[in-house]
Amino acid sequence: MSAWPITGCSTGIGREIARAALEAGHHVAATARRKDAVSDFVDEFGD
């Protein structure tokens, strides 16, 4: 298992890369420009 820093996780390819990494069992450090977008990401994928 490794840690993946991924920017732009609120939508698009960043979100899909983060989803794939999490499903593969990796840790993800997700960032986005809007705080609410990161909150939505955490709500969907967990902390």
C-alpha positions in Angstrom: 0.0 0.0 0.0 1.3 3.5 -0.8 0.1 7.1 -0.4 -1.1 9.1 -3.4 -1.2 12.9 -3.3 -3.9 13.8 -5.9 -5.1 17.3 -6.7 -8.4 18.2 -8.2 -10.4 15.5 -6.5 -13.7 17.2 -6.6 -14.5 16.3 -10.2 -13.3 14.7 -13.4 -10.1 12.7 -13.8 -8.7 13.7 -10.4 -11.8 12.2 -8.7 -11.7 9.0 -10.8 -7.9 8.5 -10.1 -8.5 9.0 -6.4 -11.5 6.5 -6.6 -9.3 3.9 -8.3 -6.4 4.3 -5.9 -8.8 4.0 -2.9 -10.4 0.9 -4.4 -7.0 -0.6 -4.9 -6.3 -0.1 -1.2 -4.0 2.9 -1.4 -4.1 6.0 0.9 -5.1 9.2 -0.9 -4.3 12.8 0.1 -7.0 14.6 -1.8 -7.1 18.3 -2.5 -9.5 20.6 -4.2 -10.0 24.4 -4.6 -13.3 24.4 -2.7 -13.7 23.1 0.9 -17.2 21.8 0.2 -15.8 19.8 -2.7 -13.4 18.0 -0.4 -16.2 17.4 2.1 -18.3 15.8 -0.6 -15.3 13.6 -1.5 -14.9 12.5 2.2 -18.6 11.9 2.5 -18.5 9.5 -0.5 -15.2 7.7 0.2 -14.6 8.1 4.0 -11.9 9.7 6.0 
